[in-house]
């Protein structure tokens, strides 16, 4: 089975999960990408924020038994497909709630990324 086939199955599975637990009025999940342009020591750069829809993304909770120095109470997992690449430090938005990406677990048994599981913390 090729990576494309597995990626397709992951997308379909995440979409099914979202349909089962969500509703038409559920808040969508976005990656907030900041772009800085220009700027000097005297004049600060112009910052532009773009919301990138994470179409197949769903939050899960950590088991309370796994809370330790790296995973704090209240942290969540964000499981998403490989269409949009997340990086540590990114900002995730769902409705009026913002999260910071603490860590990423790329599911890439070969060089092709299949999915991502991000540890996120409310900011």
TADA-V436170 format. One record per helix or strand of 2 or more residues. SS is the DSSP state (A for helix, B for strand). FROM is the first residue (numbers start at 1). TO is the last residue. If there is no record, write none. Layout:
ss-><SS & SS>
from-><FROM & FROM>
to-><TO & TO>
This chain:
ss-><A & B & B & B & A & B & B & B & B>
from-><3 & 29 & 46 & 57 & 64 & 76 & 91 & 97 & 115>
to-><21 & 37 & 53 & 61 & 66 & 81 & 94 & 107 & 122>
